[in-house]
Amino acid sequence: MGTAIVSAAEIDKLVSPIVRQAQSITICDQDDYEYAAEFLKLLAAKEKAIHDLCDESVEAAHKAHKAATALRAKGLDPLAEAKQIVKRKAAEFLSLMERQRRAEEQRLAEIARKEAEDRALAEAQVLEARGEGHLAEIVMQEALAAPAPVVVVAATVQKVEGIASRKNWRYRIVNEALIPREYLSPDPVKIGAIVRSQKNLAHIPGIEIYAEESVSVRTA
């Protein structure tokens, strides 16, 4: 069977006025409802006619697209896998270097803090020896209350042209009971399952259970 060629004119002939007709329909009584039902049957018939006109060409195009994408994937998938492997290893290396850099910052900051405390202690001892105990106490209190020294260690990994890295901030839950309510959300899957199974008998505090009517039409 050859591929059917469908023209836009054929489609227009089937559907062009249909939305305007639907918009013009009002349903206020039984007669209106029956007219709307006949209109729905007409739409279903037109829908079948469009499927009859187009499905063969759509299926052929789908098969061609499927074959082309499979061929492309055969070439691209190994490249993507290799790229992910190397990117993951590079990211692990950068993370290790960053952890080491921050550890060095903390080490140097602790050294600077200890040196500042030692200087304050030496100054306080001199003041104490002079009989200025109240000044010595102030010096020590200020030393203890002083903010932690800020030490910045430069990154050791140099940038490589054509390669960029960025930090993706993520999170993990360590104690769900401590999460504030504004960061919690209802479970739509669980709620929907209860409502569909129990219908009007379902009762969930804070949730209104209601039904929406829908209409279907069978084709001949």
C-alpha positions as CSV (number, residue, x, y, z in Angstrom):
1,M,0.0,0.0,0.0
2,G,1.4,3.4,-1.0
3,T,1.7,6.3,1.5
4,A,-1.4,8.5,1.4
5,I,-0.8,12.1,0.6
6,V,-3.3,14.4,2.3
7,S,-3.7,18.0,1.3
8,A,-4.4,20.9,3.7
9,A,-7.5,21.6,1.6
10,E,-9.0,18.2,2.5
11,I,-8.4,18.8,6.2
12,D,-9.9,22.3,6.0
13,K,-13.0,20.9,4.3
14,L,-13.5,18.7,7.3
15,V,-12.8,21.0,10.2
16,S,-12.6,24.7,9.4
17,P,-16.0,25.8,10.8
18,I,-16.1,23.3,13.6
19,V,-14.8,25.4,16.5
20,R,-17.1,28.3,15.7
21,Q,-20.0,25.9,15.6
22,A,-19.0,24.5,19.0
23,Q,-18.7,28.0,20.5
24,S,-22.2,28.9,19.3
25,I,-23.8,25.9,21.0
26,T,-25.7,26.6,24.2
27,I,-27.2,23.8,26.3
28,C,-30.2,25.0,28.4
29,D,-32.8,22.2,27.9
30,Q,-33.2,18.6,26.7
31,D,-33.5,19.6,23.1
32,D,-30.2,21.5,23.3
33,Y,-28.6,18.6,25.0
34,E,-29.7,16.2,22.2
35,Y,-28.5,18.6,19.6
36,A,-25.1,18.8,21.4
37,A,-25.0,15.0,21.4
38,E,-25.6,14.8,17.7
39,F,-22.9,17.4,17.2
40,L,-20.5,15.2,19.3
41,K,-21.3,12.3,17.1
42,L,-20.5,14.4,14.0
43,L,-17.2,15.3,15.5
44,A,-16.4,11.7,16.2
45,A,-17.2,10.8,12.5
46,K,-15.0,13.6,11.3
47,E,-12.2,12.5,13.7
48,K,-12.4,9.0,12.2
49,A,-12.3,10.5,8.7
50,I,-9.1,12.4,9.5
51,H,-7.5,9.3,11.0
52,D,-8.4,7.4,7.8
53,L,-6.8,10.2,5.7
54,C,-3.7,10.7,7.7
55,D,-2.8,7.6,9.7
56,E,-0.9,5.9,6.9
57,S,1.4,8.8,6.2
58,V,1.9,9.5,9.9
59,E,2.8,5.9,10.5
60,A,5.3,6.0,7.6
61,A,6.8,9.2,8.9
62,H,7.0,7.7,12.4
63,K,8.9,4.7,11.2
64,A,11.3,6.8,9.2
65,H,11.8,9.1,12.3
66,K,12.3,6.1,14.5
67,A,14.9,4.6,12.2
68,A,16.8,7.9,11.9
69,T,16.8,8.5,15.7
70,A,18.0,4.9,16.4
71,L,20.9,5.4,14.0
72,R,21.7,8.8,15.6
73,A,21.5,7.2,19.1
74,K,23.9,4.4,18.0
75,G,26.5,7.0,17.3
76,L,25.8,9.5,20.1
77,D,25.1,7.2,23.1
78,P,28.7,5.9,23.4
79,L,30.0,9.4,23.2
80,A,27.5,10.6,25.8
81,E,28.5,7.7,28.1
82,A,32.2,8.4,27.7
83,K,31.7,12.1,28.3
84,Q,29.7,11.4,31.5
85,I,32.4,9.1,32.8
86,V,35.2,11.7,32.3
87,K,33.0,14.6,33.6
88,R,32.2,12.6,36.7
89,K,35.9,11.9,37.4
90,A,36.8,15.6,36.7
91,A,34.0,16.7,39.1
92,E,35.2,14.3,41.8
93,F,38.8,15.7,41.4
94,L,37.5,19.3,41.7
95,S,35.5,18.4,44.8
96,L,38.5,16.8,46.4
97,M,40.7,19.8,45.6
98,E,38.0,22.1,47.1
99,R,37.8,20.0,50.3
100,Q,41.5,20.2,50.6
101,R,41.5,23.9,50.0
102,R,38.9,24.5,52.7
103,A,40.7,22.3,55.1
104,E,43.8,24.3,54.6
105,E,41.8,27.5,55.2
106,Q,40.5,26.1,58.4
107,R,44.0,25.0,59.5
108,L,45.5,28.4,58.8
109,A,42.6,30.2,60.4
110,E,43.1,28.1,63.6
111,I,46.8,29.0,63.6
112,A,46.0,32.7,63.2
113,R,43.4,32.4,66.0
114,K,46.0,30.7,68.3
115,E,48.6,33.3,67.5
116,A,46.1,36.2,68.3
117,E,45.2,34.5,71.6
118,D,48.9,34.1,72.4
119,R,49.6,37.8,71.7
120,A,46.6,38.8,73.9
121,L,47.8,36.5,76.7
122,A,51.3,38.0,76.5
123,E,49.9,41.5,76.6
124,A,47.6,40.6,79.5
125,Q,50.6,39.2,81.4
126,V,52.5,42.4,80.9
127,L,49.5,44.4,82.1
128,E,49.0,42.1,85.1
129,A,52.7,42.5,86.0
130,R,52.2,46.3,86.0
131,G,49.3,45.9,88.4
132,E,46.7,46.7,85.7
133,G,44.6,43.6,86.2
134,H,41.4,45.2,84.9
135,L,43.1,46.1,81.6
136,A,44.5,42.6,81.4
137,E,41.0,41.1,81.8
138,I,39.6,43.4,79.1
139,V,42.4,42.4,76.7
140,M,41.6,38.7,77.3
141,Q,37.8,39.2,76.9
142,E,38.3,41.1,73.7
143,A,40.6,38.3,72.4
144,L,38.0,35.7,73.2
145,A,35.1,37.7,71.7
146,A,37.0,38.5,68.5
147,P,35.6,37.0,65.3
148,A,37.5,34.0,63.8
149,P,40.3,35.1,61.5
150,V,39.4,35.0,57.8
151,V,41.9,33.1,55.7
152,V,41.5,32.7,51.9
153,V,43.5,30.0,50.1
154,A,43.6,30.3,46.4
155,A,42.3,27.5,44.2
156,T,45.0,25.1,43.1
157,V,43.3,23.9,39.9
158,Q,43.9,26.1,37.0
159,K,41.2,26.7,34.4
160,V,41.4,24.9,31.1
161,E,40.2,26.6,27.9
162,G,36.9,25.2,26.7
163,I,36.1,23.5,30.0
164,A,33.9,25.2,32.6
165,S,32.8,24.0,36.1
166,R,30.1,25.2,38.4
167,K,28.7,24.3,41.8
168,N,25.3,22.8,41.8
169,W,23.9,23.3,45.3
170,R,21.7,20.3,46.4
171,Y,20.4,19.0,49.7
172,R,19.7,15.9,51.6
173,I,17.1,15.4,54.4
174,V,18.8,14.4,57.7
175,N,15.8,14.8,60.0
176,E,12.4,15.1,58.4
177,A,10.7,15.9,61.7
178,L,12.6,19.2,61.9
179,I,11.5,20.5,58.5
180,P,9.3,23.6,58.8
181,R,5.7,23.2,57.5
182,E,6.2,25.7,54.7
183,Y,8.7,23.4,53.1
184,L,6.3,20.4,53.1
185,S,3.8,19.7,50.3
186,P,0.7,17.4,50.0
187,D,1.2,14.1,48.2
188,P,-1.0,14.4,45.1
189,V,-0.5,10.7,44.1
190,K,-1.6,9.4,47.5
191,I,-4.5,11.9,47.8
192,G,-5.7,11.1,44.2
193,A,-5.6,7.3,44.9
194,I,-7.8,7.7,48.0
195,V,-10.3,10.0,46.3
196,R,-10.6,7.7,43.2
197,S,-11.1,4.6,45.3
198,Q,-13.5,6.0,48.0
199,K,-15.2,8.7,45.9
200,N,-17.7,10.7,47.9
201,L,-16.9,8.6,51.0
202,A,-13.4,9.9,51.1
203,H,-12.6,12.2,54.0
204,I,-9.2,14.0,54.3
205,P,-9.0,17.0,56.6
206,G,-8.3,20.2,54.8
207,I,-9.3,18.8,51.4
208,E,-12.6,19.2,49.5
209,I,-13.7,16.1,47.6
210,Y,-15.9,16.8,44.6
211,A,-16.8,15.2,41.2
212,E,-16.5,16.7,37.8
213,E,-18.8,15.4,35.0
214,S,-17.3,14.3,31.7
215,V,-18.9,13.3,28.5
216,S,-17.7,10.7,26.0
217,V,-18.9,9.8,22.5
218,R,-18.8,6.4,20.8
219,T,-18.1,6.1,17.1
220,A,-20.3,3.8,15.1
